[in-house]
Amino acid sequence: MNDDQLLRYSRHILLDELGIEGQERLLGAHALVIGAGGLGAAALPYLTSAASGASAWSTTTTWT
């Protein structure tokens, strides 16, 4: 973890439950959200602010 990341995620690192080891695991994690309505739209900002290594989302609307 570089100095910029340490500064950016310092509040996460200070949490006893997370620490620097947990933050490094988050940086290496991947998340996929399928559907950006309802719950998906609410989850996306939390995933990106939690600094997951990579996040992606997919949504389609099908009218039948």
C-alpha positions in Angstrom: 0.0 0.0 0.0 1.5 3.3 -1.0 1.4 6.6 0.9 -1.6 8.0 -1.0 -3.6 4.9 -0.2 -2.6 5.0 3.5 -3.9 8.6 3.6 -7.1 7.8 1.7 -8.0 4.8 3.7 -6.7 5.8 7.1 -10.2 5.8 8.7 -10.7 2.2 7.6 -7.3 1.2 8.9 -8.0 2.7 12.3 -11.0 0.4 12.8 -10.0 -2.6 15.1 -12.1 -4.9 13.0 -10.4 -4.0 9.8 -6.8 -2.7 10.3 -4.2 -2.5 7.6 -4.4 -6.3 6.8 -8.1 -6.0 6.2 -7.7 -3.0 4.0 -5.1 -4.8 1.9 -7.5 -7.7 1.4 -10.2 -5.2 0.3 -7.8 -3.7 -2.2 -7.3 -7.2 -3.7 -11.0 -8.0 -3.7 -13.4 -7.9 -6.7 -17.1 -7.2 -6.7 -19.8 -7.7 -9.3 -23.2 -6.1 -8.9 -25.8 -7.4 -11.2 -28.7 -5.0 -11.5 -28.3 -1.3 -10.5 -31.9 -0.8 -9.4 -33.2 -0.8 -5.8 -30.5 -2.5 -3.7 -27.8 -2.6 -6.4 -27.8 1.2 -6.8 -27.5 1.6 -3.1 -24.6 -0.9 -2.9 -22.4 0.6 -5.6 -21.3 3.7 -3.7 -20.5 1.6 -0.6 -18.4 -0.8 -2.6 -16.4 1.9 -4.3 -15.8 3.9 -1.1 -14.7 0.7 0.7 -11.9 0.5 -1.9 -12.5 -2.9 -3.3 -9.8 -3.6 -5.9 -12.2 -3.8 -8.8 -15.9 -3.4 -9.1 -18.2 -3.8 -12.0 -21.9 -3.6 -12.5 -24.3 -4.8 -15.1 -27.9 -3.8 -15.7 -30.4 -4.4 -18.4 -34.1 -3.5 -18.7 -36.3 -5.9 -20.7 -39.8 -4.8 -21.5 -42.1 -7.7 -22.2 
